[in-house]
Amino acid sequence: MALRVLVCDDEELIRWSLREHLVAEGYLVEEARDGEECVEKVTASAPDAVLLDLNMPRLDGITALRRLREADVNVPVLVITAHGAVESAVEATRLGAVAYLSKPFDLREVSLQLERAIAQHRLSQEVRHLRDRQREGYGKLIGQSPSIVHVFDVLSRLEDVDAPTVLVQGESGTGKDLVAQTIHSQGPRADAPFMEVDCASLPEQLIESTLFGHEKGAFTDARTTKRGLFEVARGGTIFLDEIGEMAPGMQAKLLRALENRRFKRVGGLVDITLDASVVAATNRDLKKDVVAGRFREDLYFRLGVIIIDVPPLRDRPQDVPLLVDHFLRHFNRRMPRPVEGISEEALQAMQRYEWPGNVRELRNVIERILILERDATIIRRDHLPPEIRRRAGQAAVPGQAAPTFVLPEGGVNLEELELSLLMQALERTEGNQSRAARLLGISRYALRYRMEKHDLLPSRSNDQA
């Protein structure tokens, strides 16, 4: 897609010269005759870059830049200045201009500066996007472990993509529904309906009617004509949860609809266009089901144009503290007396637990504790369910080898050792308390307690978590 550039200059000859040159370079060019028109056009539909003259009637370039900054418009602006107008160029740079060109300018220099500005802007946007994602997650998905970040990477590539089918695989409770919602909300169909169907809970005839609709009299209870979800979700997304439980006969009908992009209501004769993306999810190994004859191979390949594997929580124990913190903040809003945090011992027990119910189980554990332990100000190990306490004593955190420390013959000063480790962790993470806590294998609350004990807390908190 061609890049859009807005040329703002009160001199028609300069606008014409820049337009002719940039169009020949492959840009889409729009024009503005003064700063007022420039601000209106940029705020209405931000281009990829702006070439802005500083000396114009009605509204000069400096004022236009100031208004764009106040409107929080994030577009690279290259200013055009008269020869020797250094003060104006400096002021423009202070207001966010990324480069300036002095009149008379070389058109080749314009191309070079423009290309560089757009490339640098895109790179900074990608870096900011990556930092935001790594800080807490992606959309409603929480985590920083490599396996979940890989999921975020795939989702980021699907932004603004109208993918006809996506298959999401993962154990129950891993958040497959959140992945489906994210695909819908960040895509071009976000403003249309998102409809969910649980294929495991509906018999074959009912799921056919649910998806495709039915005509009056099509079966015994069909007293009226009813639209199916593929019609209701027109322009949007259908989420077929637990697709692996769908009966073979219904699999064939779904495949036919996906391939032809048309379907008929039950008992109907008229073809209806299928205008919806389909995201399917399963907790089964569909490849094995294909080999065993339980799932159609052609439907598997039709659904699996893009496959996203959501990892189980036991494979990403380093994400447990983030999830605990997230759910504490979520449920504390409903509680008359909020719980401040979780003890180091309790958090370590939760990290060692294998979580067969995955994120859903962790969520339920936090909610249950906050409801039943209303007098608690912090979650302790004895608040945890017996299976977590019992399992925690038997297993180490998966993927993390326990370090072995040999006690010197002369012994150690434990307080000095603790202080040294704290300072090393904080130095390595540039003072980021959440990351330092993860390096030390303790909670952020435990880290802050030890920092306070050793007088390491700054007078004003600069926690970057």
Protein Blocks (a to p, Z undefined) as FASTA:
>chain_A
ZZddddddfblklmmmmmmmmmmnopacdddfbfklmmmmmmmoccfbdcddfbdghiaf
klmmmmmmmnopacdddddddehilmlmmmmmmnopabdcdddddfklmmmmmmmmmmmm
mmmmmmmmmmmmmmnoghjbgcjbfklmmmmmmmmmmgoiacfbacddddehilpmmmmm
mmmmmmmklmpccddddfklpcfklmmmmmnopaehkamklmbccddfklmmgoiacdde
hkllpcfklmmmmmmmmmnopacdehiabdcddddddddddfbdfklmmmnopacfklmm
mmmmpacddddfklmmmlmmmmmmmmmmmmmmmpmbdcfbdcfklmmmmmmpgolnlmml
mmmmmmmmmmmmmmbcbdcfklpcfklmmmmmmpccehiacddddddfkopafklmmmmm
mmmmmmmnnopaklmmmmnopafklmmmmmmmnopacfbdcbfZZ
